[in-house]
Amino acid sequence: MANVETLGTLERRVSMRVEMNEIEQQVDARLKKLARDVKMPGFRPGKVPLRLIAQTYGPQVRQEVLGDAVQKSFSTVVREANLKVAGYPKIETKNSSESALEFSATFEVYPEIKLGDVSGRKVERPRVSVGDAEVDKTIEILRKQRQRFVPAQRAAQDGDRLVIDFAGTIEGKPFDGGKAENFALILGEGRLLPEFEAGVRGMKAGETKNVDVKFPDDYQGKEVAGKQAVFAISVKTVDQPELPALDAEFAKQLGVADGDVAKMRTEVKANVEREVVKRVDARVKHQALQALLDATPLELPKSLIEMESQELAQRAAADLQQRGIDPKQMPVDPKMFEETATRRVALGLIISELSQKENLKPKPAEVRALIEQEAQSYERPAEVVKWFYMQPQRLSEMESAALEANVVKWVLSKAQVQDKETPFDELMGANS
């Protein structure tokens, strides 16, 4: 006997009843089965008195039987009422007597999804050229990544690496965090307060001076926020960056075995073109999926958002641990991921509905093509392809990616796609 109540758009509550005589029969049957195999000191297997079995295992068995009965009753009600449960139900006991157990299950259901029309949505597809200038920019970045520092016989300027000692005081008194020795910094990176860096700029190795610095009112160190400090700064060393020469040795560092600089440029251009394609595809994909979200508003089950937030938080904590950071020292709050989780849950529901309606499930050949494309960025693509097919989780991820790719293609076939000339730096990022 069950009663389904509607508590909200997606929230439901089911009231149910389990007869205790059925529970007792199942408990008795399980205890008798247990008695055939259980071992106890002083008894041969199968000869332990049922009374002793009941005393030892009765409470645990009863709990298991009740749990199974509640789950079976709930599953039956959900199936008969044709409800699609989202997340896990909250089970509460309403009344318990010798004859029956009455309980309720509160839960959410999946929303009804009415796919919206994306034909009026606009998607901008960047068009980016990769020529000699873009290759030159990329090579300069690669050189900067491999730069070394040599002693500078001049005053410090932005880009230089300095080693300094400093001691700060406020109203003549030292404060926590205001002193350091052999502190290394790259001038101009903005790691320190602007007034501090401005005071250091122009100093030479061996020079000492005092610099006035006012801490911002919203400075994270509350005890010094908004206060005026004086830093005694001593510059120990000033080193300037030196880029590697654009020669055969540099080409070899980039993986060109014979050191051919022309061949290096060709390979760099091919890599840049691949990266441009990836970034263009990523931008288009984001816009296409956003078009689906905007066209298909829906209320989401809170339980699914909470579960997704928890999973994202666990991944972030695992990532911190891999970097050598103890998650206990830097707790990851699932609430930080609610916005991302909401988007992921909504897209998951919409993509699932759309893939069924439009038959967009990827074919094995499409998954294979995506895996081979991903493998091209590794030294031994064939081995990477094999690795994907030997890892069920990774293969599942690529199947999901292939499904998303089909969904994006479908959206682009319906939406208004406009090609837009885009500067190389804008696509690649200011620091690219």
C-alpha positions in Angstrom: 0.0 0.0 0.0 1.5 3.3 -1.0 0.7 7.0 -1.4 2.6 9.4 -3.7 2.6 13.1 -2.7 3.8 15.9 -4.8 5.8 18.3 -2.6 7.2 20.5 -5.4 7.9 20.6 -9.1 10.4 17.7 -8.7 10.1 16.6 -5.1 7.9 13.6 -4.2 7.1 11.7 -1.0 6.0 8.1 -0.9 4.3 6.6 2.2 4.6 2.8 2.5 3.9 -0.1 4.9 5.7 -3.3 5.5 4.0 -6.2 7.4 6.1 -7.4 10.4 5.1 -11.0 10.1 6.8 -11.1 6.6 9.9 -9.5 8.2 10.0 -12.2 11.0 9.6 -15.0 8.4 12.5 -13.7 6.4 14.7 -13.1 9.5 14.0 -16.7 10.6 14.8 -18.1 7.2 18.1 -16.2 7.0 19.1 -17.2 10.5 18.4 -20.9 9.7 20.5 -20.6 6.5 23.3 -18.9 8.5 23.2 -21.7 11.0 24.2 -24.3 8.4 27.6 -22.6 7.8 28.5 -20.4 10.8 31.4 -21.4 13.0 31.5 -20.9 16.8 34.0 -22.1 19.4 32.9 -25.3 21.0 30.5 -26.3 18.2 30.9 -28.2 14.9 29.9 -26.4 11.8 26.1 -26.7 11.4 25.6 -27.7 15.0 25.4 -24.2 16.6 22.0 -23.8 18.4 19.6 -21.5 16.6 19.0 -19.6 19.8 22.7 -18.8 20.0 22.7 -17.8 16.3 19.7 -15.5 16.9 21.4 -13.9 20.0 24.6 -13.2 18.1 23.5 -12.3 14.6 19.8 -11.5 15.1 20.0 -7.7 15.3 22.3 -7.5 12.2 20.1 -9.9 10.2 16.9 -8.0 11.2 18.4 -4.7 10.1 19.4 -6.2 6.7 16.0 -7.7 6.2 14.3 -4.4 7.0 16.6 -2.6 4.7 15.9 -5.0 1.9 12.1 -4.9 2.5 12.1 -1.0 2.5 14.2 -0.9 -0.7 12.0 -3.6 -2.4 8.8 -1.8 -1.4 10.2 1.6 -2.6 11.3 0.1 -5.9 7.9 -1.5 -6.5 6.1 1.8 -5.8 8.4 3.7 -8.1 8.0 1.2 -10.9 4.2 1.1 -10.6 3.9 4.9 -10.5 6.4 5.2 -13.4 8.7 7.6 -11.5 12.2 8.3 -12.6 14.1 8.9 -9.3 17.0 11.3 -9.2 19.6 10.8 -6.5 18.9 8.9 -3.4 15.7 8.8 -1.3 15.5 10.0 2.3 13.9 7.2 4.3 12.1 8.1 7.5 10.1 5.9 9.9 6.6 7.2 10.6 5.3 4.5 12.9 6.5 1.1 14.1 4.3 -1.5 15.8 4.3 -5.3 16.3 2.1 -5.7 13.2 3.7 -3.3 10.7 6.4 -0.7 9.9 5.2 2.5 8.3 7.7 4.7 6.6 8.1 7.5 4.0 10.6 8.1 1.3 11.3 11.7 0.1 13.1 12.1 -3.2 13.3 14.0 -6.4 12.4 13.0 -9.9 14.0 13.8 -13.2 12.4 16.8 -15.0 10.5 16.5 -18.2 12.7 17.9 -20.9 11.2 19.8 -23.8 14.0 20.5 -26.2 14.1 24.1 -27.4 14.7 25.5 -30.8 18.3 26.5 -31.5 17.7 27.6 -35.1 17.8 31.3 -34.0 20.9 31.0 -31.9 24.2 32.5 -33.2 27.5 30.7 -33.0 30.7 32.6 -33.9 33.5 30.4 -35.4 36.9 32.0 -35.1 39.1 32.1 -38.3 42.8 32.3 -37.5 45.7 32.4 -39.9 49.0 30.7 -39.0 51.8 32.3 -40.9 55.5 33.2 -40.4 54.6 35.9 -37.8 52.6 33.4 -35.6 55.4 30.8 -35.9 58.0 33.5 -34.8 55.8 34.4 -31.8 55.6 30.8 -30.8 59.3 30.2 -31.1 60.0 33.3 -29.0 57.7 31.8 -26.3 59.7 28.5 -26.5 62.9 30.5 -26.2 61.7 32.3 -23.1 60.7 29.0 -21.5 64.3 27.9 -21.9 66.0 31.2 -20.9 68.7 31.3 -18.3 69.8 34.1 -16.1 73.3 35.7 -16.1 74.7 38.4 -13.8 73.6 41.9 -14.9 76.1 44.7 -14.7 73.4 47.4 -14.5 70.4 48.5 -12.5 67.4 46.1 -12.1 64.6 46.2 -14.6 61.5 44.2 -15.3 62.2 40.6 -16.3 65.3 40.4 -14.1 65.7 37.9 -11.4 66.7 39.3 -8.0 67.7 37.9 -4.7 67.0 40.4 -1.8 66.8 40.7 1.9 64.0 42.9 3.4 62.7 43.9 6.8 59.5 45.9 7.3 58.4 48.0 10.2 55.1 49.8 11.0 55.5 52.8 13.3 59.1 51.5 13.9 58.0 48.0 15.0 58.5 44.7 13.1 55.4 42.7 12.0 54.7 39.1 11.1 55.6 38.3 7.6 57.5 41.5 7.1 61.0 40.0 7.0 62.8 37.6 4.6 66.3 36.7 3.6 67.5 35.5 0.2 64.0 36.1 -1.3 64.0 35.5 -5.0 61.7 37.3 -7.4 61.2 38.1 -11.1 60.8 41.8 -11.2 57.6 42.9 -12.9 55.6 39.7 -12.3 53.5 41.4 -9.6 54.1 38.9 -6.8 54.8 41.8 -4.4 53.0 45.1 -3.9 53.4 47.6 -6.7 55.1 50.2 -4.4 57.6 47.6 -3.2 58.5 46.5 -6.7 58.7 50.2 -7.8 61.2 50.8 -5.0 63.4 47.8 -6.0 63.3 48.7 -9.7 66.5 50.6 -10.6 68.5 49.2 -7.7 71.9 47.5 -8.3 73.5 44.5 -6.6 75.0 45.4 -3.2 72.7 48.5 -2.9 70.4 49.1 0.2 67.6 51.6 0.6 64.3 52.2 2.5 61.0 52.0 0.6 57.6 53.3 1.9 54.7 51.0 1.2 51.0 51.4 2.0 49.1 48.1 2.4 45.7 48.1 0.6 42.7 48.4 2.8 41.5 45.0 1.6 44.9 43.3 2.1 44.5 39.7 3.1 46.7 40.2 6.2 44.2 42.0 8.4 46.7 43.1 11.0 48.6 45.3 8.4 45.7 46.2 6.0 45.5 49.9 5.3 48.7 50.7 7.2 51.9 52.5 6.1 55.1 50.4 6.3 58.8 51.1 5.7 60.9 48.3 4.2 64.7 48.2 4.5 65.7 46.4 1.2 69.1 45.0 0.3 69.7 43.7 -3.2 72.2 40.8 -3.2 72.1 39.8 -6.9 70.6 41.1 -10.1 70.5 38.6 -13.0 69.2 39.3 -16.5 67.5 36.8 -18.8 69.4 35.4 -21.7 67.5 33.6 -24.5 69.1 30.6 -26.2 70.4 31.2 -29.7 68.1 30.1 -32.5 70.4 27.4 -33.8 70.8 23.7 -34.2 71.2 23.1 -30.5 67.9 24.8 -29.8 66.2 22.8 -32.6 67.5 19.6 -30.9 66.0 20.7 -27.6 62.7 20.8 -29.4 63.0 17.3 -30.6 64.5 17.8 -34.1 67.3 15.1 -34.0 69.5 16.6 -36.8 69.2 20.2 -35.6 67.7 21.4 -38.8 66.2 24.9 -38.0 64.0 24.9 -41.1 62.5 21.5 -40.1 62.0 22.9 -36.6 60.0 25.8 -37.9 57.9 23.4 -40.0 57.2 21.2 -36.9 56.4 24.3 -34.8 53.9 25.5 -37.4 52.2 22.1 -37.5 51.9 22.0 -33.7 50.5 25.6 -33.7 48.0 24.7 -36.4 46.8 21.7 -34.3 46.5 23.9 -31.2 44.6 26.5 -33.2 42.1 23.8 -34.4 41.7 22.6 -30.8 41.0 26.1 -29.5 38.6 27.0 -32.2 36.7 23.7 -31.7 36.6 24.4 -27.9 35.1 27.8 -28.5 32.6 26.6 -30.9 31.7 23.7 -28.7 31.1 26.0 -25.7 28.9 28.2 -27.7 26.9 25.3 -29.2 26.3 23.7 -25.8 25.4 27.1 -24.3 22.9 27.5 -27.1 21.3 24.2 -26.1 21.2 25.4 -22.4 19.7 28.8 -23.3 17.0 27.2 -25.6 16.1 24.5 -23.0 15.5 26.0 -19.6 14.6 23.4 -17.0 14.5 22.9 -13.2 17.2 20.6 -12.0 17.1 18.1 -9.1 19.1 19.5 -6.2 20.3 16.0 -5.3 22.1 15.7 -8.7 23.8 19.0 -8.4 25.0 18.1 -4.9 26.3 14.8 -6.1 28.1 16.4 -9.0 29.5 19.1 -6.7 30.8 16.4 -4.4 32.5 14.5 -7.3 34.2 17.7 -8.6 35.4 18.5 -5.1 36.8 15.0 -4.7 38.7 15.3 -8.0 40.1 18.7 -6.9 41.2 17.2 -3.6 42.9 14.3 -5.4 44.6 16.8 -7.7 46.0 18.7 -4.7 47.2 15.4 -3.2 49.1 14.5 -6.4 50.8 17.9 -6.2 51.9 17.1 -2.7 49.4 19.3 -0.9 47.5 17.7 2.0 43.7 18.2 1.4 43.2 18.4 5.1 45.4 21.5 5.2 43.5 23.0 2.2 39.9 21.7 2.4 37.9 21.8 -0.8 34.3 23.0 -0.3 31.8 21.4 -2.8 29.9 24.7 -2.8 32.7 26.1 -4.8 31.7 23.9 -7.7 27.9 24.4 -7.7 27.9 26.6 -10.8 30.0 24.2 -12.8 28.0 21.2 -11.4 24.7 22.9 -12.4 25.9 23.4 -16.0 27.2 19.8 -16.2 23.9 18.3 -14.8 21.8 20.4 -17.2 23.9 19.5 -20.2 23.9 15.8 -19.3 20.1 15.7 -19.2 19.7 17.7 -22.4 22.3 15.8 -24.3 20.8 12.4 -23.2 17.4 13.5 -24.4 18.7 14.9 -27.6 20.8 11.9 -28.4 17.9 9.6 -28.1 15.5 11.8 -30.0 17.9 12.5 -32.9 19.8 9.2 -32.8 23.2 10.9 -32.1 24.9 8.0 -30.2 28.4 7.8 -31.7 29.4 4.8 -33.8 32.6 2.8 -32.9 34.4 4.4 -35.9 33.6 7.9 -34.6 35.0 7.0 -31.2 38.1 5.5 -32.8 38.7 8.6 -34.9 38.5 10.8 -31.8 41.0 8.5 -29.9 43.4 8.6 -32.8 43.2 12.4 -33.0 44.0 12.6 -29.3 46.9 10.2 -29.6 48.6 12.4 -32.3 50.0 14.7 -29.5 52.1 11.8 -28.1 55.3 10.3 -29.3 53.9 6.8 -30.0 50.3 7.3 -31.1 49.6 3.6 -31.8 50.5 2.6 -28.2 48.3 5.4 -26.9 45.3 4.1 -28.9 45.8 0.6 -27.5 46.0 2.1 -24.0 42.6 3.8 -24.4 41.0 0.5 -25.5 42.6 -1.3 -22.5 41.2 1.3 -20.0 37.3 1.0 -19.7 37.0 4.3 -17.9 39.1 6.2 -20.4 37.2 4.6 -23.3 33.9 5.6 -21.7 35.2 9.2 -21.4 36.1 9.2 -25.2 32.6 7.8 -26.0 31.1 10.7 -24.0 33.3 13.1 -25.9 32.3 11.6 -29.2 28.6 12.0 -28.2 29.2 15.6 -27.4 30.9 16.1 -30.7 27.8 14.7 -32.5 25.6 17.0 -30.5 27.7 20.0 -31.4 27.5 19.0 -35.1 23.8 18.8 -34.8 23.5 22.2 -33.1 25.8 23.8 -35.8 23.6 22.3 -38.5 20.6 24.1 -37.0 22.1 27.4 -35.6 23.3 30.5 -37.4 27.1 30.0 -37.6 29.1 33.0 -38.5 32.9 32.9 -39.3 34.8 35.7 -37.6 38.4 36.8 -38.3 40.1 36.5 -35.0 43.7 37.7 -34.0 46.1 34.9 -33.2 46.9 36.4 -29.8 43.2 36.7 -28.9 42.6 33.0 -29.5 45.8 31.8 -27.9 45.7 34.1 -24.9 47.7 37.2 -24.1 50.6 35.2 -22.7 50.8 32.8 -25.6 
